[in-house]
Structure formats: C-alpha cells, structure tokens
Amino acid sequence: MNKFFSNLEKIGTLYIPVFFLVLILSIILKIDIFLIIKFIISSLSIIVGVSLYLVGYDLSYPKISDKVSLILLKKKNIIYMLFISFILSFVIVLFEPELLKVSINNIKLLILLSFSVSVFFILSIYRILTKGNYKYYLIISYILVFLIMMITDNNIIPFAMERSVLSMGLVSAPLLITMGMSLSKRSKYVNEDHTSFGILGLSSIGPMMIFMILGIFYKFDLNIFSNISIINNLI
C-alpha cells in the first residue's frame, strides 16, 4: 500500500496541474456539464490506474529481468545470450497491444515488426556485453535509415517515422528496459557508455526501417491514414 500511495502522490503531482487547467478552460468555454463530469471521472481513473500499474511494475518486471539476466550471464556465452534475448523480445513485442492494433489483420506484418524490434534489441544487448559506444551504433543505424529513405516511396516516410513508437508500448518497453538494465548491472560495466541507456532508441529504428523497406517495393496513397490498411492488403 505504501508503494501505491507513493506512486499516487507522484502521478497526482504531475497530472493535477494539467487537470485543473483543462477544467478551468472547460468552465470558461462553457463546455457541457456532463462532458466535464466524464473528464473528471476519467482523469481520476487515469491517476489511480497508472499508480496501480507502477506498483505492478515495481513488484514484477525488475525481479523477472534480474532472474533472466542472471541465468543468461551464468552461461558466459554471448551467442546463447543474444539468441535467448532475441526469442524473449520477439515474443514480448509480438503481444504488444499497440502492435496488435496496427497489424492484427496481417500476421506477416506482425511478425515483421516484432522481428525488426528484436533485431535492434539484441544489437543493444550486444553493445552492452561488448562495451560498445552507443553513439556509434546510433550513427551507423541512422545512416542505413537515410540510405533506405533515399530509395523508398516518399509517402511512406512520415508514416514510418511515426511507427517507430511501436517499440515503446506499455508491455514491451518496461520489459526491454529492465532486461537491459539487469544485464548491464550484473555485467558490472561502470562506464556510462556501457549502461542500458539507448535500448529503446535503437529498438525503435526497427519498425521505421521495416516500413521504409516496404516502401521500396510498394507505392502508397497520399492519404497517410489509409497506409496501414494498404500495407495489410499488400503483404
């Protein structure tokens, strides 16, 4: 209960100023009273819900990631660690709600997106385990993105950039981050370049790159909001 009230205080402190600002503007603009009541109820639900989510996160994700990272590091085999990390991240991302919304009608697209996130996730893990410099990994990755951008369909570029957030969902992001943190902590890398920082930064390149690659082979309508349905019909 202490964790819940602690999280409730933190979330409330962040959300309440925005809540009162919107409430005051709604009263000034004479918004329908029933709509204001709905806003108040939904706002309170968000504060309580996020607080409960954070309690669940504190009680489960770090402990699970610690146990997984301990098992992986005991093997002292980097190929084994990368393979298991890939499988775990693939399954985790595969059931990410945001990803399912985008590609629930197309299993091929769902697998492609999960695969792309997992590839860049294990690249992040490899960087941690080999004491790699994050900025070099990021520079090389975005050089590849810009090269693909030069030959892909221009209409897909804004859509692909926006889809990079698929690796930052409520399910996938906490697990990917905590797994990277546990591996980094247990590997005893004290240099800041070898920490888990940047896992989502690299992982988010995967979906962006996949959509741009699809843009090389297919042409898309100018209406960006219909592109996802077009992709589902094409592949």
Residue frames relative to the residue before (quaternion, step in Angstrom):
aa qw qx qy qz dx dy dz
M 1.0000 0.0000 0.0000 0.0000 0.00 0.00 0.00
N 0.6092 0.5649 -0.3533 0.4300 3.57 1.08 -0.71
K 0.6420 0.5173 -0.3172 0.4686 3.57 1.04 -0.81
F 0.6367 0.5375 -0.3297 0.4439 3.56 1.00 -0.82
F 0.7060 0.4525 -0.2736 0.4712 3.59 0.81 -0.98
S 0.6015 0.5478 -0.3520 0.4627 3.57 1.13 -0.61
N 0.6757 0.4735 -0.2774 0.4923 3.59 0.96 -0.90
L 0.6147 0.5563 -0.3352 0.4476 3.55 1.08 -0.80
E 0.6522 0.5155 -0.3027 0.4663 3.56 1.02 -0.83
K 0.6687 0.5062 -0.2963 0.4570 3.57 0.96 -0.90
I 0.6858 0.4727 -0.2815 0.4765 3.58 0.86 -0.99
G 0.6401 0.5326 -0.3228 0.4500 3.56 0.99 -0.85
T 0.6394 0.5354 -0.3210 0.4489 3.59 0.98 -0.86
L 0.6899 0.4734 -0.2744 0.4740 3.57 1.02 -0.80
Y 0.7649 0.4290 -0.1991 0.4373 3.55 0.90 -0.99
I 0.6055 0.6234 -0.3553 0.3443 3.60 1.00 -0.80
P 0.6348 0.5197 -0.3620 0.4427 3.69 0.87 -0.73
V 0.6561 0.4903 -0.3049 0.4859 3.59 1.00 -0.83
F 0.6211 0.5624 -0.3277 0.4365 3.55 1.03 -0.86
F 0.7081 0.4530 -0.2666 0.4714 3.58 0.83 -0.99
L 0.6051 0.5537 -0.3528 0.4504 3.59 1.08 -0.67
V 0.6810 0.4695 -0.2820 0.4861 3.57 0.89 -0.96
L 0.6409 0.5342 -0.3232 0.4465 3.59 1.01 -0.82
I 0.6571 0.5016 -0.3038 0.4735 3.60 0.94 -0.89
L 0.6614 0.4983 -0.3065 0.4694 3.59 0.94 -0.88
S 0.6359 0.5337 -0.3282 0.4507 3.59 1.04 -0.76
I 0.6565 0.4983 -0.3030 0.4784 3.58 1.04 -0.79
I 0.6480 0.5201 -0.3110 0.4613 3.58 0.98 -0.89
L 0.7330 0.4143 -0.2226 0.4915 3.57 0.95 -0.92
K 0.3994 -0.7583 0.4339 0.2778 3.57 1.37 0.09
I 0.1212 0.7969 -0.5702 0.1588 3.54 0.83 1.08
D 0.6448 -0.5414 0.3789 0.3841 3.56 -1.14 0.69
I 0.5375 -0.6750 0.4112 0.2938 3.58 -0.83 1.07
F 0.6413 0.5238 -0.3289 0.4540 3.60 1.05 -0.73
L 0.6268 0.5242 -0.3246 0.4764 3.58 1.11 -0.68
I 0.6345 0.5197 -0.3216 0.4732 3.58 1.06 -0.75
I 0.6360 0.5232 -0.3249 0.4650 3.59 1.01 -0.82
K 0.6359 0.5204 -0.3193 0.4722 3.58 1.02 -0.83
F 0.6396 0.5294 -0.3164 0.4590 3.57 1.02 -0.84
I 0.6520 0.5147 -0.3134 0.4601 3.61 0.95 -0.87
I 0.6720 0.4965 -0.2958 0.4630 3.58 0.89 -0.97
S 0.6802 0.4879 -0.2940 0.4613 3.59 0.89 -0.92
S 0.6288 0.5373 -0.3336 0.4524 3.59 1.05 -0.73
L 0.6583 0.4945 -0.3009 0.4813 3.57 0.96 -0.87
S 0.6336 0.5336 -0.3221 0.4582 3.56 1.07 -0.78
I 0.6314 0.5318 -0.3268 0.4601 3.58 1.03 -0.79
I 0.6619 0.5141 -0.3069 0.4511 3.58 0.88 -0.97
V 0.6888 0.4632 -0.2768 0.4841 3.59 0.87 -0.95
G 0.6675 0.5299 -0.2968 0.4308 3.58 0.93 -0.94
V 0.6730 0.4808 -0.2919 0.4802 3.57 0.90 -0.92
S 0.6241 0.5375 -0.3353 0.4573 3.59 1.05 -0.74
L 0.6590 0.4925 -0.3000 0.4828 3.59 0.98 -0.83
Y 0.6205 0.5468 -0.3304 0.4548 3.57 1.06 -0.82
L 0.6739 0.5002 -0.2905 0.4597 3.58 0.94 -0.90
V 0.5987 0.5401 -0.3570 0.4716 3.58 1.13 -0.64
G 0.6579 0.5090 -0.2903 0.4730 3.55 0.97 -0.93
Y 0.6234 0.5418 -0.3245 0.4610 3.54 1.05 -0.81
D 0.6879 0.4949 -0.2841 0.4484 3.58 0.83 -1.01
L 0.7143 0.4715 -0.2514 0.4520 3.57 1.05 -0.79
S 0.7974 0.3356 -0.1511 0.4783 3.59 1.12 -0.53
Y 0.7223 0.4960 -0.2921 0.3832 3.60 0.49 -1.18
P 0.7008 0.4591 -0.3085 0.4504 3.65 0.67 -0.94
K 0.6541 0.5173 -0.3178 0.4512 3.59 1.00 -0.81
I 0.6481 0.5084 -0.3157 0.4710 3.58 0.96 -0.87
S 0.6798 0.4990 -0.2872 0.4542 3.58 0.88 -0.97
D 0.6238 0.5429 -0.3339 0.4525 3.58 1.04 -0.76
K 0.6783 0.4892 -0.2914 0.4644 3.57 0.91 -0.91
V 0.6472 0.5168 -0.3123 0.4654 3.57 1.01 -0.85
S 0.6819 0.4901 -0.2900 0.4591 3.58 0.85 -0.97
L 0.6217 0.5440 -0.3362 0.4523 3.60 1.07 -0.74
I 0.6540 0.5054 -0.2999 0.4764 3.59 0.98 -0.88
L 0.6681 0.5111 -0.2994 0.4503 3.58 0.94 -0.91
L 0.7075 0.4729 -0.2685 0.4514 3.57 0.85 -0.97
K 0.5782 0.5900 -0.3760 0.4198 3.60 1.16 -0.50
K 0.6218 0.5610 -0.3305 0.4353 3.58 1.17 -0.64
K 0.1665 -0.8293 0.5109 0.1536 3.58 1.20 -0.63
N 0.5540 0.5512 -0.4005 0.4783 3.53 1.10 0.87
I 0.3469 -0.7929 0.4602 0.1981 3.57 -0.26 1.27
I 0.6197 0.5360 -0.3478 0.4558 3.61 1.08 -0.68
Y 0.6414 0.5153 -0.3129 0.4746 3.57 0.99 -0.86
M 0.6606 0.5149 -0.3065 0.4522 3.60 0.91 -0.92
L 0.6738 0.4883 -0.2946 0.4699 3.57 0.95 -0.89
F 0.6412 0.5312 -0.3245 0.4488 3.58 0.99 -0.81
I 0.6849 0.4649 -0.2849 0.4833 3.60 0.84 -0.96
S 0.6258 0.5345 -0.3324 0.4607 3.59 1.01 -0.79
F 0.6392 0.5255 -0.3187 0.4623 3.57 1.04 -0.81
I 0.6652 0.5043 -0.3037 0.4593 3.59 0.87 -0.98
L 0.6706 0.5056 -0.2970 0.4543 3.58 0.88 -0.97
S 0.6894 0.4743 -0.2853 0.4673 3.58 0.84 -0.97
F 0.6189 0.5533 -0.3407 0.4412 3.60 1.04 -0.77
V 0.6869 0.4725 -0.2785 0.4768 3.58 0.89 -0.97
I 0.6383 0.5359 -0.3218 0.4493 3.58 0.99 -0.87
V 0.7074 0.4545 -0.2575 0.4760 3.56 0.82 -1.03
L 0.5855 0.6081 -0.3595 0.3976 3.57 1.09 -0.72
F 0.7634 0.3301 -0.1717 0.5281 3.57 1.11 -0.73
E 0.3289 0.7321 -0.5152 0.3008 3.56 1.21 0.51
P 0.4956 -0.6970 0.4257 0.2954 3.65 -0.63 1.07
E 0.6508 0.5195 -0.3254 0.4480 3.60 0.95 -0.83
L 0.6559 0.5079 -0.3009 0.4704 3.55 1.04 -0.79
L 0.6418 0.5299 -0.3143 0.4566 3.55 1.04 -0.80
K 0.6081 0.5552 -0.3474 0.4487 3.59 1.10 -0.69
V 0.6913 0.4966 -0.2710 0.4495 3.54 0.99 -0.91
S 0.8564 0.1516 -0.0112 0.4934 3.56 0.80 -1.00
I 0.2551 0.8075 -0.5020 0.1756 3.59 1.16 0.49
N 0.6994 0.4584 -0.2722 0.4760 3.60 1.13 -0.58
N 0.7559 0.2939 -0.1740 0.5586 3.59 1.26 -0.06
I 0.2910 -0.7951 0.5113 0.1474 3.55 -0.23 1.30
K 0.5996 0.5692 -0.3632 0.4296 3.60 1.11 -0.64
L 0.6712 0.4905 -0.2889 0.4749 3.56 0.93 -0.92
L 0.6229 0.5502 -0.3267 0.4500 3.57 1.03 -0.83
I 0.6787 0.4799 -0.2804 0.4800 3.58 0.93 -0.93
L 0.6342 0.5429 -0.3237 0.4453 3.58 0.99 -0.85
L 0.6909 0.4787 -0.2761 0.4662 3.57 0.89 -0.95
S 0.6427 0.5096 -0.3192 0.4748 3.58 0.99 -0.80
F 0.6383 0.5322 -0.3096 0.4621 3.55 1.02 -0.88
S 0.6712 0.5163 -0.3029 0.4373 3.59 0.90 -0.95
V 0.6501 0.4983 -0.3150 0.4794 3.60 0.99 -0.84
S 0.6713 0.5190 -0.2967 0.4381 3.58 0.93 -0.93
V 0.6187 0.5491 -0.3426 0.4453 3.60 1.03 -0.77
F 0.7227 0.4176 -0.2528 0.4892 3.57 0.86 -0.91
F 0.5744 0.5629 -0.3843 0.4533 3.58 1.19 -0.40
I 0.6938 0.4407 -0.2932 0.4883 3.61 0.85 -0.87
L 0.5523 0.5660 -0.3989 0.4643 3.59 1.21 -0.37
S 0.6377 0.5146 -0.3094 0.4825 3.58 1.08 -0.77
I 0.6487 0.5081 -0.3088 0.4749 3.57 0.99 -0.85
Y 0.6295 0.5315 -0.3245 0.4647 3.57 1.00 -0.83
R 0.6330 0.5326 -0.3254 0.4580 3.58 1.02 -0.82
I 0.6539 0.5111 -0.3096 0.4641 3.59 0.98 -0.86
L 0.7181 0.4714 -0.2578 0.4423 3.56 0.84 -1.03
T 0.7462 0.3705 -0.2119 0.5109 3.60 1.12 -0.61
K 0.4589 -0.7122 0.4225 0.3222 3.58 1.31 0.23
G 0.2487 0.7994 -0.5065 0.2065 3.57 1.03 0.83
N 0.4866 -0.6519 0.5032 0.2916 3.55 -1.25 0.48
Y 0.4844 -0.7191 0.4214 0.2658 3.56 -0.58 1.18
K 0.6683 0.5356 -0.3269 0.3995 3.59 0.85 -0.91
Y 0.6349 0.5262 -0.3387 0.4531 3.61 1.06 -0.66
Y 0.6289 0.5243 -0.3244 0.4736 3.57 1.04 -0.78
L 0.6718 0.5036 -0.2916 0.4582 3.55 0.96 -0.92
I 0.6481 0.5257 -0.3159 0.4514 3.60 0.94 -0.88
I 0.6797 0.4881 -0.2924 0.4630 3.58 0.85 -0.97
S 0.6444 0.5323 -0.3183 0.4472 3.58 0.98 -0.87
Y 0.7201 0.4346 -0.2608 0.4739 3.58 0.89 -0.89
I 0.5365 0.5685 -0.4137 0.4668 3.60 1.20 -0.31
L 0.6467 0.5089 -0.3060 0.4787 3.58 1.01 -0.86
V 0.6338 0.5335 -0.3231 0.4576 3.58 1.01 -0.86
F 0.6946 0.4709 -0.2805 0.4659 3.60 0.87 -0.91
L 0.6115 0.5343 -0.3516 0.4658 3.60 1.10 -0.60
I 0.6561 0.4861 -0.2996 0.4934 3.58 1.00 -0.86
M 0.6137 0.5746 -0.3319 0.4277 3.56 1.06 -0.81
M 0.6380 0.5576 -0.3162 0.4267 3.59 1.10 -0.71
I 0.7812 0.3275 -0.1700 0.5035 3.59 1.12 -0.59
T 0.5805 0.5927 -0.3791 0.4098 3.59 1.23 -0.13
D 0.6490 -0.4898 0.4001 0.4230 3.57 -1.32 0.15
N 0.4964 -0.6945 0.4388 0.2804 3.60 -0.72 1.07
N 0.6362 0.5658 -0.3325 0.4057 3.59 1.08 -0.69
I 0.6755 0.5003 -0.2991 0.4516 3.58 1.15 -0.53
I 0.5153 0.6940 -0.4073 0.2951 3.62 1.16 -0.48
P 0.6942 0.4461 -0.3128 0.4704 3.68 0.72 -0.89
F 0.6320 0.5370 -0.3222 0.4566 3.56 1.07 -0.80
A 0.6621 0.5093 -0.2979 0.4621 3.59 0.95 -0.91
M 0.6387 0.5252 -0.3296 0.4555 3.58 0.98 -0.83
E 0.6715 0.5016 -0.2919 0.4607 3.57 0.98 -0.87
R 0.6569 0.5313 -0.3045 0.4399 3.60 1.10 -0.69
S 0.4598 0.6898 -0.4502 0.3317 3.59 1.22 -0.11
V 0.6035 0.5864 -0.3513 0.4105 3.60 1.19 -0.48
L 0.4598 0.7037 -0.4428 0.3119 3.60 1.24 -0.11
S 0.6567 0.5001 -0.3161 0.4676 3.58 1.19 -0.40
M 0.6885 0.4875 -0.2627 0.4683 3.58 1.29 -0.09
G 0.2760 0.7950 -0.4950 0.2160 3.56 1.04 0.78
L 0.7094 -0.4758 0.3272 0.4042 3.54 -1.33 0.17
V 0.7065 0.4311 -0.2593 0.4978 3.58 1.11 -0.61
S 0.7460 0.4472 -0.2386 0.4319 3.56 0.71 -1.11
A 0.6715 0.5442 -0.3223 0.3861 3.60 0.77 -1.00
P 0.6923 0.4677 -0.3169 0.4490 3.67 0.71 -0.90
L 0.6750 0.4978 -0.3037 0.4522 3.58 0.95 -0.84
L 0.6551 0.5052 -0.3142 0.4657 3.58 0.97 -0.84
I 0.6635 0.5057 -0.3038 0.4602 3.57 0.95 -0.88
T 0.7025 0.4729 -0.2832 0.4503 3.59 0.79 -0.99
M 0.6127 0.5356 -0.3546 0.4603 3.59 1.09 -0.64
G 0.6608 0.5007 -0.2941 0.4756 3.57 0.98 -0.88
M 0.6432 0.5240 -0.3163 0.4600 3.57 1.02 -0.82
S 0.6633 0.5108 -0.3054 0.4537 3.57 0.96 -0.88
L 0.6533 0.5046 -0.3112 0.4708 3.58 0.96 -0.85
S 0.6554 0.5140 -0.3035 0.4629 3.54 1.00 -0.88
K 0.6738 0.5045 -0.2911 0.4547 3.58 0.92 -0.93
R 0.7150 0.4501 -0.2583 0.4684 3.55 0.89 -0.92
S 0.6299 0.5255 -0.3364 0.4625 3.57 1.21 -0.45
K 0.3324 -0.7937 0.4500 0.2387 3.56 1.38 -0.19
Y 0.3138 0.7234 -0.5481 0.2790 3.56 0.89 0.95
V 0.2091 -0.8275 0.5127 0.0934 3.54 -0.40 1.20
N 0.5687 0.5896 -0.3851 0.4251 3.58 1.18 -0.45
E 0.5159 -0.6807 0.4208 0.3055 3.60 -0.79 0.96
D 0.5987 0.5728 -0.3630 0.4263 3.60 1.17 -0.48
H 0.7179 0.4466 -0.2392 0.4775 3.58 1.20 -0.43
T 0.4561 0.6765 -0.4560 0.3556 3.58 1.24 0.28
S 0.6671 -0.5128 0.3656 0.3979 3.55 -1.33 -0.01
F 0.3736 0.7371 -0.4899 0.2779 3.59 1.27 0.04
G 0.7982 0.3337 -0.2339 0.4436 3.57 -1.00 0.84
I 0.3928 0.7310 -0.4850 0.2758 3.60 1.23 0.07
L 0.7069 0.4293 -0.2665 0.4949 3.59 0.84 -0.92
G 0.5822 0.5895 -0.3677 0.4223 3.57 1.13 -0.62
L 0.7018 0.4232 -0.2548 0.5132 3.56 1.01 -0.82
S 0.6535 0.5396 -0.3197 0.4236 3.58 0.92 -0.90
S 0.6459 0.5424 -0.3204 0.4313 3.59 1.07 -0.70
I 0.5539 0.6075 -0.3990 0.4061 3.61 1.21 -0.31
G 0.5657 0.6520 -0.3652 0.3486 3.58 1.12 -0.69
P 0.7193 0.4255 -0.2717 0.4772 3.65 0.61 -1.04
M 0.6155 0.5539 -0.3399 0.4460 3.57 1.03 -0.81
M 0.6880 0.4860 -0.2779 0.4618 3.57 0.89 -0.96
I 0.6276 0.5513 -0.3361 0.4350 3.59 1.01 -0.82
F 0.6852 0.4778 -0.2905 0.4668 3.60 0.87 -0.94
M 0.6419 0.5120 -0.3264 0.4683 3.58 1.05 -0.70
I 0.6269 0.5185 -0.3329 0.4768 3.58 1.07 -0.70
L 0.6232 0.5249 -0.3305 0.4763 3.58 1.04 -0.75
G 0.6352 0.5529 -0.3137 0.4386 3.56 1.12 -0.73
I 0.5706 0.5766 -0.3840 0.4410 3.59 1.23 -0.35
F 0.7625 0.3948 -0.1883 0.4767 3.56 1.00 -0.86
Y 0.7806 0.2465 -0.1323 0.5589 3.58 1.16 -0.51
K 0.3342 -0.7077 0.5830 0.2183 3.55 -1.23 0.55
F 0.2211 -0.8110 0.5364 0.0760 3.54 -1.00 0.84
D 0.5781 -0.5957 0.4488 0.3310 3.50 -1.23 0.65
L 0.5862 -0.6027 0.4146 0.3482 3.58 -1.14 0.62
N 0.6009 0.5413 -0.3581 0.4665 3.58 1.20 -0.49
I 0.3144 -0.8109 0.4646 0.1666 3.56 -0.07 1.34
F 0.6461 0.5476 -0.3311 0.4159 3.59 1.10 -0.62
S 0.6803 0.4607 -0.3032 0.4827 3.59 1.19 -0.29
N 0.4390 0.7383 -0.4380 0.2651 3.57 1.24 -0.15
I 0.6510 0.5282 -0.3416 0.4248 3.59 0.94 -0.78
S 0.6457 0.4921 -0.3258 0.4846 3.59 1.04 -0.70
I 0.6167 0.5313 -0.3501 0.4636 3.61 1.08 -0.67
I 0.6452 0.5185 -0.3173 0.4628 3.58 0.96 -0.89
N 0.6468 0.5307 -0.3152 0.4480 3.57 0.96 -0.87
N 0.6867 0.4755 -0.2780 0.4744 3.58 1.09 -0.71
L 0.6889 0.5165 -0.2814 0.4236 3.57 1.13 -0.63
I 0.8130 0.2589 -0.1257 0.5062 3.59 0.88 -0.89
